[in-house]
Amino acid sequence: MGTTLFAALDVLEGTVIGRCMQRHRHDEFLRFLNTVEAAVPAGTLIHAILDNDATHKPPKVGAWLARHPRWIFHFTPTSASWMNAVEGFVSVLTRRRLRRGSFSGIVDLQAAINRDIAEHNDKPKPFVRTKPAAILDAVDGNAAPSE
């Protein structure tokens, strides 16, 4: 049994909401959405950038979304996880805390992840995209021909 990290990044503030769960199913995803819903001030529009994982698309998730009109889901193209800003946070978390870590079990691993999120949120920085604009054109199939 492993652990799954569901994470949301506020790109303007740089803060992260993260929740470790035992499994990666739509039920856990819905619990995470409820966590974010409770944490974000009422009246704030929430744009969720998601990969195309089946976890995000069951009818129960669609029903939840219909009951929460301030949420808008945007799905990244397949193999374009770099477009999801939270992936950068997860990459840094992996390099900084997890890759060479030694954990006595799942609880220890989850505690390390939670510590990293808390430390990150102590000094958050707005997210700044570093990919060049040309790569976005390539995703749309509008890349200029190479010379």
C-alpha positions as CSV (number, residue, x, y, z in Angstrom):
1,M,0.0,0.0,0.0
2,G,1.4,3.4,-1.0
3,T,0.3,7.0,-0.5
4,T,-1.3,9.5,-2.9
5,L,-0.8,13.2,-2.5
6,F,-3.6,15.4,-3.8
7,A,-2.4,19.0,-4.0
8,A,-3.8,22.4,-4.9
9,L,-1.6,25.4,-5.6
10,D,-2.8,29.0,-5.4
11,V,-0.6,30.5,-8.1
12,L,-1.1,34.1,-7.0
13,E,-0.2,33.5,-3.3
14,G,2.1,30.5,-3.8
15,T,0.3,28.5,-1.0
16,V,-0.4,24.8,-1.3
17,I,-3.2,22.7,0.1
18,G,-2.2,19.1,0.3
19,R,-3.7,15.9,1.5
20,C,-2.2,12.5,1.7
21,M,-4.5,9.5,1.2
22,Q,-4.1,5.8,1.0
23,R,-5.7,5.4,-2.4
24,H,-6.2,7.4,-5.6
25,R,-9.8,7.0,-6.5
26,H,-12.6,9.4,-7.2
27,D,-13.9,9.1,-3.6
28,E,-10.5,10.4,-2.3
29,F,-10.5,13.1,-5.0
30,L,-13.9,14.3,-3.8
31,R,-12.7,14.4,-0.2
32,F,-9.8,16.5,-1.4
33,L,-12.1,18.8,-3.3
34,N,-14.1,19.3,-0.1
35,T,-10.9,20.2,1.7
36,V,-10.1,22.9,-0.8
37,E,-13.7,24.1,-0.9
38,A,-13.6,24.6,2.9
39,A,-10.2,26.3,2.8
40,V,-10.8,28.9,0.0
41,P,-12.9,32.0,1.0
42,A,-16.5,32.0,-0.2
43,G,-17.1,33.9,-3.4
44,T,-13.6,33.1,-4.8
45,L,-13.7,31.5,-8.2
46,I,-11.6,28.3,-8.3
47,H,-9.9,27.1,-11.5
48,A,-8.7,23.6,-11.1
49,I,-6.1,22.4,-13.6
50,L,-6.3,18.6,-13.8
51,D,-4.7,15.9,-15.8
52,N,-6.8,13.4,-17.7
53,D,-6.8,10.8,-15.0
54,A,-10.0,8.8,-14.8
55,T,-10.2,9.8,-11.1
56,H,-11.4,13.2,-12.1
57,K,-14.2,12.2,-14.5
58,P,-16.7,9.8,-12.8
59,P,-20.4,10.9,-12.6
60,K,-20.1,11.5,-8.8
61,V,-17.4,14.1,-9.6
62,G,-19.6,15.7,-12.3
63,A,-22.4,15.9,-9.8
64,W,-20.1,17.5,-7.2
65,L,-19.0,20.0,-9.7
66,A,-22.6,20.9,-10.6
67,R,-23.3,21.6,-6.9
68,H,-20.2,23.9,-6.7
69,P,-20.6,26.5,-9.5
70,R,-17.5,28.5,-8.4
71,W,-15.3,25.6,-9.6
72,I,-14.1,25.3,-13.2
73,F,-12.2,22.3,-14.3
74,H,-9.6,22.6,-17.0
75,F,-8.0,19.4,-18.3
76,T,-4.4,19.4,-19.6
77,P,-3.6,17.4,-22.8
78,T,-2.2,13.9,-22.3
79,S,1.6,14.0,-21.6
80,A,1.5,17.7,-20.7
81,S,1.7,17.5,-16.9
82,W,4.2,20.4,-17.0
83,M,1.2,22.7,-17.8
84,N,-0.2,22.0,-14.3
85,A,1.6,24.4,-12.0
86,V,1.3,22.1,-8.9
87,E,3.4,19.5,-10.7
88,G,6.4,21.9,-10.3
89,F,5.7,21.9,-6.5
90,V,5.5,18.1,-6.4
91,S,8.8,17.9,-8.4
92,V,10.5,20.2,-5.9
93,L,9.0,18.2,-2.9
94,T,10.3,15.0,-4.4
95,R,13.9,16.4,-4.9
96,R,14.0,18.2,-1.6
97,R,12.4,15.8,0.8
98,L,11.6,12.4,-0.7
99,R,14.1,11.2,-3.2
100,R,16.9,10.4,-0.7
101,G,14.6,10.1,2.3
102,S,14.3,7.0,4.5
103,F,10.9,6.4,5.9
104,S,9.8,3.8,8.4
105,G,6.4,3.5,6.9
106,I,3.5,5.3,5.3
107,V,2.8,7.5,8.3
108,D,6.4,8.7,8.4
109,L,6.3,9.4,4.6
110,Q,3.1,11.3,5.0
111,A,4.5,13.3,7.9
112,A,7.5,14.3,5.8
113,I,5.2,15.5,3.0
114,N,3.0,17.4,5.4
115,R,6.1,19.1,7.0
116,D,7.3,20.1,3.6
117,I,3.9,21.7,2.7
118,A,3.8,23.5,6.0
119,E,7.4,24.8,5.5
120,H,6.6,25.9,2.0
121,N,3.4,27.7,3.2
122,D,5.5,29.6,5.8
123,K,7.2,31.5,3.0
124,P,5.0,31.1,-0.1
125,K,6.0,32.8,-3.4
126,P,3.7,33.4,-6.3
127,F,4.0,30.9,-9.1
128,V,5.9,32.2,-12.2
129,R,5.8,30.1,-15.4
130,T,9.2,29.5,-16.8
131,K,8.3,27.7,-19.9
132,P,8.8,29.8,-23.1
133,A,5.6,30.8,-24.9
134,A,6.7,28.8,-28.0
135,I,6.1,25.6,-26.1
136,L,2.4,26.6,-25.6
137,D,2.1,27.1,-29.3
138,A,3.6,23.6,-29.9
139,V,0.9,22.1,-27.6
140,D,-1.8,23.8,-29.7
141,G,-0.1,22.5,-32.9
142,N,0.7,26.1,-33.9
143,A,4.4,25.9,-33.6
144,A,6.3,28.0,-36.1
145,P,8.2,25.9,-38.6
146,S,11.9,25.5,-37.7
147,E,14.3,27.2,-40.1
